Amino acid sequence: MATDNKNLLSTPLHGIYIPATLLVVGTAIVNRDWIPYAVGVALVLSGFKVYRGQPTKVLKKDQFQEFELQEKTVLSHNVAIYKFKLPQQNNILGLPIGQHVSLCAHIDGKDVVRSYTPVSSDNDRGFFSLLIKTYPTGNISRYVANMKIGQTIKVRGPKGQFVYTPNMCRAFGMIAGGTGITPMLQIIRAVCNNPEDKTQIDLIFANVNEEDILLKEDLDELAKEHANFRVHYVLNNPPEGWTGGVGFVTPDMVKQWCPAPAPDVKILLCGPPPMVSALKKATSALGYEPAKPVSKLEHQVFSF
């Protein structure tokens, strides 16, 4: 029973209303003339409680800040999720859905900056997570891969031309390759976590081998639980018995799996440059608005 009382008082509403009510009632018993003062004090305390419970955004658009590596989860020989600690447990990164952050490290005598999209969101307090693939020639990716727990890296943001808002379009056709899944996953989770968001999403996710499919269990679980999200896998080297797409993402695959061109439809692209370049031409040939060299939010075909 003591545990129940503790939980009762720790919930936001009870933690405000019960102490405030006791203060006013107790004052009324002692001296009714003090009631207006007690009410004032109760309101101030309640306001402080509410304010203190609000998460604080930590990102600064024009200033790099250092964040400590807290945990590393290895997904494959060259891919891992890196969890970075925020200054306070109640902090959130403060990143709009669809945007990314810049990482900066001093390498070989100069500052190197690269952009990454977190796989965490502002629903997560006290930390943020980045999925990073290590490339042999990737300065930042190799730097992060070699970081020890407790070391820090500089982060700045948010940045990017895309900001997602619920029901901003009727349907998304998403085409991702490899680690290009990260901005897509951010948007997919935002849609699936919002019961009021009716956006339909079809994701084409291309990889070389089946073991290269990042976060497949997460994607499959989201597709299983949410009727408005469907995922279609494409592999260059499919295993025996594979029922998904094979080879490169073709115009026929886009036509089959993505929503047809319409004013309330958007196509989102993210992946290796040759793949994105080919898909820009393919979507234009299929009747979508031609992709622009630099994508903006209002464009029908947007490349991250």
CORGISUL-V534054 format. One line per field, one symbol per residue. ss: DSSP state (H for helix, E for strand, C for the rest). phi: phi as a letter, one per 20 degrees, with the letter a starting at -180 (. if undefined). psi: psi as a letter, one per 40 degrees, with the letter a starting at -180 (. if undefined). Layout:
ss->???
phi->???
psi->???
This chain:
ss->CHHHHHHHHHCHHHHHHHHHHHHHHHHHHHCHHHHHHHHHHHHHHHHHHHHHHCCEECCCCCCCEEEEEEEEEECCCCEEEEEEECCCCCEECCCCCCCEEEEEEEECCEEEEEEECECCCCCCCCEEEEEEECCCCCHHHHHHHCCCCCCEEEEEEEECCCCCCCCCCCEEEEEEEHHHHHHHHHHHHHHHCCCCCCCEEEEEEEECCHHHCCCHHHHHHHHHHCCCEEEEEEECCCCCCCCCEECCCCHHHHHHHCCCCCCCEEEEEECCHHHHHHHHHHHHHCCCCCCCCCCCCCCCEEEC
phi->.ffffffgfefgfffeffffffffffffffbffeggffffffffffffffffeffdfdfcfdbfcecefdbcdedbfccbddddeegcfefcfndffodcdddcbeclnbedccdbdfeebffednabcceceedgdefffffffefegofccecbrebpedcecglfbfbdddccclfffffffgfgffffedfeedfecdddddbfdffefflfffffffffecfecccceccfcfffnfdefcnffdgfffffdeffgafdccddcarggffffffffffffeoffgfegcfcgfffdddf
psi->dddddddddeidddedddddddddddddddhddeddddddddddddddddddehihhdihdehhihihhdihhhdadehihhhhhidideiidfhiheiiihihihhfeihhhiiihieiaeehieiiihhhhhidehdddddddeiiheiiihiiaiiiehhhihfeidihhhhihbeeddddddddddddehdehehhhhhhhhidideehhfdddddddddeheehihhihidgiiheheaihaihidddddddiiihidfiihhhhaidddddddddddddeeihhiidhiideidhhh.
